[in-house]
Amino acid sequence: MQRIEQSGIRRMLEKAMALERSGREIIHLEIGRTDFDTPAVVKEAAKKALDEGFVHYTSSMGLLELRQAIARKLREENGIEADPAREILVTAGASEAVMLTILTVLDPGDEILIPEPMYLFYLDLGEYAGAKTVPLPLSPAEGFQITKEKLEKQLTAKTKAILLNSPHNPTGHVLSLQSLRAVAEIARERNLLVISDEIYEKLIYEPHRHHSIGSLPGMKERTVTMNSFSKSHAMDGWRIGYLAAPADLVWELEKGQQHFIINPPSFAQVGAIEALKHGDLLIRHMVAEYALRRRLMMEMADAYPRFSYFPPQGAFYFWLYHGLKKMDGWEMVDLLLEKEGVAVTPGEIFGPSGKGYLRISYSNSQENLRRGMDRILRTLSRLE
């Protein structure tokens, strides 16, 4: 724990909130939290469950009705067949699903390969199991795509798993079917487990498409597919996620669930059932609004050709390259916060290749994005 650091994202959020308490107006572009409200029908379903006394333990696997709804969703949308009784586990968000899987499958000395830049918590998760995280550096010039050659350079006899996140936090890239096939080929050849975090799958922009690696030939038996309702349905505070995996692995994962949390919140699971009943009808307006915000971010950045960015293909993050060497990332974001009232996160917290970048969350109103981006780009220009 002495080696593991506090979250850089949370650090920025706490500093921004402290300034707000002192009376400052802050534009929040640092936190990966949707600014939409949970759909009303989902909240009403959870309220009804509370009113009817549905406040006690459920199965450690999660409500069977929810697992059945998840199985239908996986079959129809992801091309993954999963037995709701034995191959699906409802979790306290995708975060618990990732941690639970890593603690279950990794032994001390094992290695887990993770594309970099990476969501900052991924770096440390293996440490809890005494394992080692091996970064797989990816290039924006190549669209952050994965090749078999890149994978083979980082693999060792100790490699046991590969963790994927697509659509991606922080860069916004989406792994192509070609990249997923390269990972699948290596996984089959080396008998590796693939952990696939797909929580942003609903937030994707034309012409890009989401593909689940667990649907590829020979991959269901070696893939843990993870998702949640946090981003898709603005339910991040509900802490409801799920995973699909081979039955023998789910048997082991459930043991961990029983020890860690027993079961996810009962009434929140009822809300998740309601969310799945409506398909994408509840979230289309959110996806459309994110597309408008994405276009706004790119148009504003295009007015400053000195700075480059990776055009987001999914999620709601803008990966802006400034390349300024006069100050490090933390000095820069502190300056933006304290002088300009805009909270963003420095790229280097997502790995060494994030140096020179800012991750800007466009999960905020278009008005606030205009004001925030104007301040960011003007400040960067002055620093240059």
SELO-381101 format. One record per residue: residue in one letter; x, y, z of N, C-alpha, C in turn. Coordinates in steps of 0.02 Angstrom, whole numbers, plus 32768, in hexadecimal, padded with zeros to 4 digits. Last residue first. Layout:
N
AXYZXYZXYZ
...
This chain:
384
E8098858A7B4F80C5857B7B1780F385B77B08
L804685CC7BA6807F85A67BC180B185977B8B
R7FE685FD7B4E8011862C7B73804F86097B8E
S7FAE85857B257FCE85B07AF47FFC85E27B15
L7F7685567B9C7FAB85307B7B7FD1855B7B49
T7F1385BA7BAD7F4985B27BDE7F84858C7BBF
R7EBF85A17B3F7EE085E27B467F1B85DE7B76
L7E95851F7B5D7EBD852C7B207EE0856F7B23
I7E4F85327BD87E8785037BD27EB485157B97
R7DED858F7BB67E1F859F7BE97E5C85727BE4
D7DA685477B567DC385887B457DF9859B7B77
M7D7A84D97BA17DAC84CF7B6C7DCC85117B57
G7D1D851B7BF87D5784F77C117D8E84EF7BDD
R7CBD85537BA17CE2857D7BCF7D22855B7BE6
R7C9384DE7B5D7CAD85197B387CD785447B66
L7C6784917BC97C9F84797BA07CBD84B37B78
N7BFB84DB7BF87C3684D47C227C7384BC7BFB
E7BA784CA7B877BBA850D7B9E7BFA850A7BC8
Q7B9484417B847BB884617B4D7BCF84A77B61
S7BB383F37C257B8984167BF57BB384367BBE
N7C15835C7C2C7BFD839A7C497BD583BE7C13
S7C7A82FA7C097C3B82EA7C297C2483287C50
Y7CF682FF7BD07CC1832B7BB67C7C83147BCC
S7D8C83047C257D4B82E17C227D1783127C07
I7E2A83017BEC7DF4832F7BF87DB283097BF0
R7ECC82E27C117E8C82C07C057E5582EF7C1B
L7F5983227BBD7F25832D7BEF7EEA83017BDE
Y800782F67BA27FC082F47B927F96830D7BCD
G808782EC7BCB807A831C7B97803183207B82
K8081823F7BE980A3827E7BF6809982AE7BBB
G804F81C57BCC801F81FB7BD4803F823E7BE2
S80AF81677BCE80A181847B8C806C81BB7B90
P80AD813E7C5680E281697C3D80D3818A7BFA
G8001814A7C97803C81267C7E806E81557C60
F7FA3819B7CC97F8B81607CA47FC481397C85
I7FDD82087CFC7FC381D97D2D7FA9819A7D0C
E800082577C8F803182277CA7801781F87CDD
G7F9982B27C717F9E82737C4C7FCC82417C6A
P7F3B82FC7CF67F7982F87CCE7F7F82B37CAE
T7E9083357CEA7EC283067D057EFF83027CD8
V7E3D83CE7D1B7E4B83987CEB7E7F836B7D0B
A7DD884537D457DF884177D607DFF83E37D29
V7DE685007D457DD684C67D1C7DFC84897D36
G7E0B857E7D767DCE855E7D907DB785237D66
E7E7F85C07D587E4985C27D277E0985A17D3E
K7ED385B27DC77ED085F27DA47E9385F77D77
E7EBF852F7DF97EC285687E277EBA85AC7E04
L7EB784DC7D857E8484DB7DB97E84851C7DE1
L7F2984F97D3B7EE784FF7D1C7EAF85027D50
L7F8A84DA7D9C7F84851E7D827F3F85297D64
D7F7684517DA97F6C847C7DE37F6384C57DCE
V7F9984277D2A7F5384227D3D7F44844A7D7C
M8025844A7D2D7FF884667CFB7FAF84637D12
E805A83FF7D94805E84487D98802C84687D68
W804083807D5F801D83967D9C802183E17DA5
G8094837B7CEE804C83777CE7802683907D24
D811883F77CF980FE83B37CF580B183B67CF7
M814B847B7C89813484637CCA8119841C7CC2
K8180848A7C0C819284BB7C3F817D84A67C85
K815D843C7BA3819084217BD081A384517C08
L80CC840A7B4C80F2843F7B6D812184237BA1
G807583B67B0880BD83AF7AFE80E883E47B1E
H7FED83A67AF8800783EA7AF8805383EA7AEE
Y7F6A83447AC37FB383477AC87FCA83907AC3
L7EDB83027B0C7EF9833D7AED7F45833E7AF9
W7E5D82A37B017EA482967B0F7ECC82CB7AE9
F7DC682A37B4B7DEC82C67B177E3582C47B2A
Y7D45822D7B6A7D85824C7B7D7DA882697B40
F7CD881D57B6C7CCD821E7B6C7D0C82427B85
A7CC781477AF97CCC81647B3D7CC181AF7B3A
G7D13814C7A537CE381357A847CF181567AC7
Q7D6881947A097D40816379E47D0981477A11
P7DAC82377A067D8B82027A2D7D6081D57A00
P7E41825B79B87DF9826179B17DD5822879D5
F7EC082957A1A7EA9825779FB7E5D825C79F5
Y7F12833179EE7EE783077A187ED782C779F3
S7F8783BC79FC7F65838579D97F3B835D7A0A
F7FAE846779E97F9F842F7A157F7883FA79EF
R7FB784C279837FF584AF79A67FEA847179D1
P7F3784E279597F5A84AC79377F9C84987957
Y7EB3850D799B7EF7851379B67F2284DB7998
A7E3D84E979667E4F853079617E95853E797B
D7E2C8467798B7E44847479487E5884BD793D
A7DEF84727A077E3784617A047E54846F79BF
M7D6C848E79DE7D9184BF7A067DDC84B27A03
E7D4C841979987D4B845A79767D72848E799C
M7D5683B979FE7D8483B779C57D8683FA79A0
M7CED83E07A527D3183DC7A6C7D6483DE7A32
L7C7E83D379FC7C9084147A177CD884157A2F
R7C7B834879E97C87837579B07C9D83BA79C7
R7C5D83227A6D7C9B830B7A4D7CAD83397A13
R7BDE83577A7A7C1483717AA37C58835E7A86
L7B9883067A207B9B834E7A157BD5836D7A3D
A7BA9828A7A5F7BC482937A1C7BC982DE7A0B
Y7B63829E7AD57BAC82947AD87BCC829F7A93
E7AE282A27AA07AFF82DE7ABE7B4B82D87AC3
A7AD2821D7A777ACE82537A467AED82937A61
V7ADA81DC7AF37B0C81CE7AC07B0D82057A8C
M7A66820F7B2F7AA8821B7B4C7ADF82117B18
H7A0081DF7ADF7A0982287AE37A4E82397B01
R7A0981557AF47A1981717AB27A2681BC7AB6
I79E0811A7B697A2381397B687A35815A7B25
L796980D67B65797481047B9C79B3812E7B94
L797480817AF8794580B97AF5795380ED7B2A
D79C0800F7AF779E3804F7AF079B5808B7AF1
G795F7FB07B6879927FB17B3579B67FF47B33
H79077FA57BD078F97FD97B9E792E7FDC7B67
K79337F477C2A78F37F3B7C0978E97F6A7BCD
L79A47F797C6779AD7F4B7C2F796C7F3E7C09
A796A7FC77CCD79947FE67C99799A7FB97C5C
E792F7F657D1E79057F947CF9792C7FB67CC0
I79A27F2A7D5179737F017D2A79477F2F7CFF
A79D47F967D9979F97F7D7D5F79CD7F527D33
G79787F9F7E02797F7FD67DD279A27FC07D93
V79987F287E4279557F2F7E2579557F687DF1
Q7A167F477E707A107F127E3E79CB7F167E1C
A79F67FA37ED17A197FBB7E957A167F877E5D
F79C07F517F3279927F7D7F0E79B37F9B7ED0
S7A3A7F0D7F5D79FF7EEA7F4479D37F177F19
P7AE47F277F367AA77F417F557A687F257F34
P7B3C7E877F217B307ECE7F117AEF7EE57F30
N7B737E207FAC7B4C7E297F6E7B477E747F5F
I7BF57E0F7FF27BBB7DE17FF77B907DE57FB9
I7C6E7E4E7FE07C327E787FE67BF27E517FF2
F7CDA7DED7FFC7CE47E357FF77CA47E5D8005
H7CAF7D6880037CDC7D8280367CDF7DCE8037
Q7C5F7D5B7F937C427D4C7FD57C6E7D68800D
Q7CBC7D787F2F7C837DA57F3A7C657D9A7F7F
G7D0E7D067F397D287D487F4A7CF07D797F58
K7CB17CA77F0C7CCE7CA17F4F7CE97CE57F66
E7C9B7CD07E8A7C657CD97EBA7C7F7CD27F02
L7D107CA87E4C7D047CEF7E567CCD7CFC7E89
E7CFB7C1D7E457D317C387E707D267C827E7F
W7C907C1A7DEB7C8B7BF77E2C7CBF7C127E5D
V7CC87C587D7E7C957C7C7DA47C8A7C5C7DE8
L7D1A7BEF7D527D387C2C7D6C7D057C547D95
D7CBC7B927D277CEB7B7E7D5B7D0E7BBB7D7A
A7C757BDA7CC37C547BC87D027C857BB57D39
P7CC67C687C767CB87C207C7B7CA07C0C7CC0
A7C6A7D057C897CA87CDE7C857C967C947C86
A7C387DAA7C9B7C277D697C7F7C687D447C73
L7C097E227D177C3B7E007CEE7C1E7DBF7CD5
Y7BCC7EC57D447BC67E7D7D3C7C007E637D14
G7B907F457DB77BB17F2E7D7B7BA87EE37D74
I7B627FCB7E157B497F8C7DFA7B6E7F7E7DB8
R7B6180487E627B9280137E697B767FCE7E54
W7B1F80BF7E617AF880847E737B2580487E80
G7B6D81257E2F7B6581207E787B3E80E37E8F
D7B5E81127DA47B9F81067DC47B9981007E10
M7AFA81127D447AEC80F17D847B2D80E47DAB
A7AE581357CBC7AF181697CEF7AE1814E7D35
H7AE480CB7C667AA480E17C817AAB81157CB9
S7B6B80BC7C3E7B3580B77C0D7AF480D57C26
K7BB880C87CB37BC080F87C7D7B8380F87C4E
S7B8080647D0C7B9880A57D237B9980D97CEB
F7B607FE47CF77B2C80157CE67B43805C7CF5
S7BE27F7E7CAC7BBD7F9A7CE47B887FCA7CCA
N7C497EEE7C867C237F297C747C017F457CB3
M7CBA7E747C457CA17E9E7C7D7C7C7EDA7C62
T7CE77DD17C257CC97E0D7C087CA77E347C3F
V7D6C7D6F7C247D3E7D8C7C557D267DCE7C38
T7D997CE47BBF7D8B7D2C7BC57D5C7D3A7BFE
R7DA57C617B997DE07C817BB57DD77CCD7BBC
E7D337C317B5C7D4F7C0A7B937D8C7C297BB3
K7D207C8B7AF47CF27C8C7B2C7D107C687B68
M7D7D7C757A8D7D8C7CA77AC17D5B7CA77AFC
G7D687C287A1B7D967C0F7A4E7DA47C3E7A87
P7D3D7CB279B67D467C6979BC7D7A7C5779F0
L7CF97D3E7A147D237D2279DF7D2E7CD779EA
S7CB77D727A7F7C8D7D547A4A7CB77D347A13
G7D117DB07AD07CF67D707AE77CCB7D4D7AB3
I7D267E2B7A997D567DF77A897D3D7DB27A9E
S7CA97E897A507CBD7E657A8D7CEB7E2C7A7C
H7CB17F2479FF7CB27EDB79F97CCA7EBD7A3B
H7C647FB879C87C807F927A017C7B7F4879F2
R7C96802479437C6A7FF0795E7C8D7FCD7998
H7C9680C378F17CB5808F791A7C8180617938
P7C7D813278A47C6680F1788B7C7F80B678B5
E7C15815F792F7C1C814778EA7C5E815C78CC
Y7C48813D79D67C37816D79A27C43814F795D
I7C0881097A747C3480FD7A3B7C1A81267A01
L7BD680CE7AFB7BEC81127AE97C20810C7AB1
K7BC3804A7B187B8A806F7AFD7B9D80B57AE5
E7C3D80207B507C2980067B0F7BEF802C7AF0
Y7C82803C7BC27C7080757B987C52805E7B55
I7CA37FC47C007C6F7FEE7C1F7C5A80297BF4
E7CED7F507BEA7CC77F6C7BB37C937F9F7BCB
D7D7B7EFC7C057D527F2F7C257D2F7F577BEF
S7DAD7E5D7C037D957E907BD47D647EBF7BF7
I7E317DF77C167E017E1D7C3F7DEC7E597C16
V7E637D5C7BE07E577DA17BCC7E217DBF7BF8
L7EE27CE87C097EA07D027C187E9C7D4A7BFF
L7F407C7E7B997F397CB87BC57EF07CC97BD0
N7F837C1D7B477F557C097B7D7F4E7C417BB1
R7FC87C437AD87FED7C437B187FC17C2E7B53
E7F6B7C397A707FAC7C197A6A7FCE7C107AAD
R7EFF7C867AA07EF67C3F7A927F397C1A7A90
A7F3E7D037AAA7F1F7CE47AE57F157C997ADB
I7F637D1D7A257F977D157A597F7A7CF07A96
E7EE27D2879EE7F127CF679D47F497CE87A08
A7EAB7D927A357E8E7D507A3B7EBE7D1A7A24
V7EFB7DFD7A087EFC7DE97A4F7EE27DA27A57
A7ED37DFB79827F1A7DF279937F217DDC79DC
R7E4C7E17798E7E607DD679737EA97DC77982
L7E537E9A79BC7E387E6679E77E4A7E2079CF
S7E877ED879497EAD7ED879887E957EA179B6
Q7E1D7EC378F07E5F7EA878E07E8A7EA4791F
L7DB87F0C79297DB07EC379287DF37EA27919
S7E047F90798C7DE77F74794F7DE07F287956
L7DDD7FE77A1E7E047FB27A007DE07F9579C3
V7DD180937A247DAA80557A227DD4802179FF
H7E07811B7A8F7E0B80F07A547DE080B27A5C
G7E0881707AFD7DCD81707AD37DD281447A95
T7E6E81767B5C7E7B81927B197E3D81977AED
P7E6F81427BE17E5C81887BD57E5A819F7B8D
N7DEC80DB7BB77DFB81127BE57E46810E7BF3
H7DA4809E7B217DDB80A47B4F7DDB80E47B79
P7D2680207AF97D4780607AF17D7180737B2D
S7DA27FC07B497D8D7FDE7B0A7D417FE47B0A
N7E237F7A7B967DEF7FAB7BA57DDD7FCF7B64
L7E6C7EDF7BCC7E597F0E7B977E237F3D7BB0
L7EEF7E837C0E7EB47EAC7C1F7EA97EDF7BE8
I7F277DDE7C0F7F287E1E7BEA7EE87E437BFC
A7F877D6A7C747F497D8B7C5E7F587DCB7C37
K80037D337C8A7FC87D097C957F887D277C79
T80AF7D2A7C7180707D4B7C5E80357D1C7C66
K81247CE87C8780FB7CF77CC280B87D187CB1
A81687CE07C13814E7CA07C2D81207CAC7C68
T812C7D767BC381607D4D7BE1813F7D0C7BF7
L810B7DF77B4A80F97DB97B6C81367D967B89
Q81337E627AFF81287E6E7B4781187E2E7B6D
K813B7E387A7D81757E597A9A81707E5F7AE6
E80BB7E0C7A5F80F07DDA7A69812F7DF87A89
L80757E857A4D80667E597A8580A17E2A7A93
K80AB7EB379D580B27EDA7A1280A77EAF7A50
E80827E4C797F80C97E59798980D57E8179C9
K7FF87E58797D80157E1C799A805F7E2779AA
T7FC47EFE79AC7FD97ECC797B7FF77E9079A0
I7F487F7579D17F747F4079E97F867F1179B0
Q7F38802A79C67F247FE579B67F5B7FB479C9
F7F4080B379D17F42808B7A0E7F2C80437A02
G7F5280E879537F0E80E3796D7F0880BB79AD
E7FD380FE79367FB780BE791E7F7080B3793A
A7FEA817279797FF4817279307FD781337910
P7FDF814C79FE7FA7817079DE7FAD81727993
S801680AA7A2D802680E97A0D7FE8810B79F1
L803480537AC88012805B7A88801B80A27A6F
P808D7FE37B2F808780277B14806680287AD0
L80577F857BA5805E7F7B7B5D80567FBF7B3D
P809C7F677C48807A7F927C1880897F7D7BD0
V807D7EEF7CBA80AB7EFC7C8380877F277C50
T80707EDC7D6680507EF97D2B80857F097CF7
K80807E4C7DC880A27E847DA9807B7E9A7D6B
A803E7E157E6A804F7E0D7E23806F7E4D7E08
G80087E1C7EE5804F7E0D7EE180677E027E9A
A7F897E467EE47F927DFE7EE07FDC7DEA7EDE
Y7F9A7ECD7EE47F767EAF7F1C7F7E7E637F1E
E7FD47EE57E697FFD7EE97EA57FDB7EC77EE1
G7F707EE97E0A7F977EAC7E117FC17EAA7E51
L7F467F707E167F1B7F397E2C7F417EF87E36
D7F927FD97DE77F9F7FC07E2A7F787F827E3E
L7F667FF87D667FAE7FF07D737FBA7FCC7DB5
Y7EDE80107D6B7EF67FD17D507F3E7FC47D63
F7ECA80937D937EC5805E7DC67EDF801B7DAC
L7ED480E17D1C7F0A80E27D4E7F0580AA7D81
Y7EC6809C7C7E7EA180B57CB77ECB80AC7CF5
M7F5B80B67C1C7F29808B7C3B7F0480B07C72
P7FBA80CA7B837F9D80E27BC27F6580B47BDB
E7FC880187B8A7FD780587BAB7FDA808E7B76
P7F7E7F777BA87F8F7FAE7B7B7F967FF07BA0
I7FC37F007C147F8E7F337C0D7FA57F697BDD
L7FDD7E607C527FEF7E8F7C1D7FB47EBE7C12
I80177E1F7CE77FDB7E317CC17FEE7E697C91
E80727D987D2E80717DD87D0B802F7DE17CE6
D80977D4E7DD080777D4E7D8E807A7D947D70
G80C77D657E4F80F77D597E1A80D97D567DD5
P803B7D207EA180787D477EA680AB7D337E70
D7FB57D037E287FDE7CEF7E61801A7D1E7E67
L7F147D2F7DEE7F5C7D3C7DEF7F7D7D257E2F
V7E8C7D137DFD7EB27CED7DCB7EFE7CF87DCE
T7E557D5F7E677E447D187E607E757CF37E33
L7E7E7DE07E577E907DBE7E957E837D737E91
I7E427DF87DD97E8B7DFA7DE17EA17DD57E20
T7DB97DF07DF77DD87DC37DC77E237DC07DD0
L7DA97E587E547D987E147E677DBA7DE27E38
M7DCB7EC77E057DF37EB57E3F7DE87E6D7E54
V7D637EC37DA47DA97EC07D917DD47EA97DCB
A7CF07ECC7DF67CF97E937DC87D427E8B7DB4
E7CFE7F467E347D047F0A7E5C7D107ECD7E30
S7CED7F957DC07D2B7F997DE77D347F5B7E12
A7C6D7F857D937CA27F617D6F7CE37F627D95
G7BFF7F717E237C217F977DEF7C557F6C7DCC
A7BFB7EF67E787BF47F3B7E8F7C1B7F687E5F
T7BB07E7A7E087BE47E957E347BD47EDD7E4A
V7B717DDF7DD87B627E267DE17B917E417E17
L7BAB7D687D6A7BAF7D7F7DAF7BA17DCA7DB0
I7B8B7CDD7D047B847D257D0D7B847D357D57
E7B867C547CF97BBC7C777CD67BB77CC47CDA
R7B1A7C137D347B5E7BFC7D457B967C287D29
A7A9F7C487D107AA47C257D4F7AEC7C187D65
P7AAC7C7D7C907AA07CAA7CC97AA77C897D0D
D7B277C527C227AF37C337C4B7AE87C607C88
A7B437CAC7B917B577CA27BD67B1B7C877BFD
E7B847CD57AF67B537CA97B187B6C7C9C7B5F
I7B9B7D697AA47BB77D3E7AD87B7E7D167AF8
G7B7B7DD47A527B8B7D937A337BAA7D627A63
N7B517E4C7A827B997E3E7A837BAD7DFC7A63
E7AC67E547A767AEF7E8E7A657B397E7E7A5E
E7A8B7DD87A957A707E007A5F7AA07E377A48
R7AD97DA47B017ACC7D7C7AC67AB87DA87A8B
L7AD87E0D7B5E7B177DF57B447B0D7DCD7B04
K7A4C7E167B787A717E4F7B5C7AB27E387B3C
R7A337D997BB17A117DAD7B737A377DE57B50
A7A847DA57C247A917D707BF37A717D807BB0
I7A417E0C7C677A867E167C4F7A987DE37C19
A79CC7DC97C8779C97E047C5B7A0E7E137C3E
Q7A007D687CDC79DE7D537CA079DA7D8C7C6E
R7A2F7DB87D437A5F7D917D1D7A407D787CDB
L79B47DEA7D7279E57E177D547A187DF17D2A
E797B7D737DA279587D997D6D79887DCB7D4B
L79D57D507E0779D17D277DCB79AF7D4D7D92
L7A3A7DC97E5679F77DB17E4779F67D897E06
G7ADD7D897E837AB07DBD7E6B7A6C7D9F7E5C
M7B2B7D2C7EBF7B327D327E767B0C7D6E7E5B
S7AFE7D2C7F3F7B3F7D4A7F327B4C7D537EE8
S7A517D587F467A857D277F367AC77D4C7F2B
T7A3B7DE37FB97A267DBA7F807A597D827F79
Y7A097E2A80567A387E06802C7A157DE77FEF
H798B7EB0804F79B47E7D806F79E37E5B803D
V79277F02802379637F23803F79947EF1805E
F789B7F1C7FF478CF7EF47FD379137F107FE6
G782A7F5D802278557F3A8051788A7F0E8033
E77E57FAB7FCC77CA7F677FD877F77F3D8004
D7833801A7FC277F380207FE477D57FDC7FF5
L789B7FE37F7578A77FFA7FBA78667FFD7FE1
A78587FCD7EFD78777F957F2078847FA77F69
K783780507EDC780180207EE9781C7FE47F10
K78B780827EC5788E809E7EFB7857806D7F0F
A78DB80377E547900802F7E9378D9804A7ECE
A787C80697DF9787E80217E0878A380147E49
E78A080F07DF6785E80DD7E10785D80937E21
K791D80EA7DB9791881027DFE78D580ED7E1D
V78F480BF7D3B792280967D62791E80A97DAC
V78A681267D0E788680E57D1878B280B67D41
A790581907D0278D081927D3578B1814E7D42
P79B381707CEF797081727CD3793A816A7D09
T7A2481D67D4C7A0B81937D3F79C481977D23
D7A5B826B7CF77A3A824A7D2F7A2882037D1A
F7B0082967CB87AB982897CB07A9D82687CEF
D7B86829F7CC17B6082D57CE07B1582CD7CD6
T7BEF82147CEA7BBE82347CBE7B97826A7CE4
R7C9582227D197C5182167D317C2082397D03
G7D24822E7D277D0382047CF57CBE81F07D0B
I7D5C82D37D477D4082957D607D1B82707D28
E7D87834B7D0D7DB8831B7D257D9B82D67D34
L7D4183BA7CF77D5083927CBC7D83835C7CCE
H7CE0842B7D427CFA83E87D4E7D0283C27D0B
I7D0184CB7D677CE784A37D307D07845E7D34
I7CD785237DFA7D0684F57DD97CE184D07DA1
E7CD385B57E557CAF858E7E227CE285647DFC
R7CF885C37F047D0C85C77EBE7CDD859E7E91
G7CD885B17F8A7CB185E27F647CC485E87F1B
S7D11854D7FCE7D2885907FE07D0485C67FB8
R7CDC84E07F907CC484EE7FD47CDA85347FEB
E7D2A84E27F1C7CE284F17F187CC685037F5D
L7DA484B87F4E7D9E84FC7F347D5485117F2F
A7D8084357F6E7D9684627FA47D9184AB7F8D
M7D6684027EEF7D2F84097F1E7D4184377F58
A7DE884017EBC7DB5842A7E9C7D7B84367ECB
K7E2483A47F107E3E83E97F0E7E0A84177EF0
E7DD883327EF07DD8834C7F347DF083947F36
L7DF983217E677DB4832D7E7C7DB1834C7EC1
M7E8283077E6D7E6A83437E4D7E2383547E62
R7E7C828C7EB37EA282C47ECE7E8B83067EB0
R7E37823D7E5B7E1682517E997E3A828B7EBB
I7E9B82317DFB7E5B824E7DE97E3782677E27
G7F0081F07E407F0B82347E287ECB82577E14
S7EE6818F7ECF7ED0819D7E8B7EDE81E67E79
Q7F7B816F7F2E7F3681837F2A7F2581947EE1
E7FED80E87F047FDC812E7F127F9081387F10
I804B80637F48800F80777F227FFB80BE7F36
R80AE80527FA680C1805E7F618087807A7F38
Q8069803A801A80948074801880AA80857FD1
M80297FC48000800080008000802B803F8000
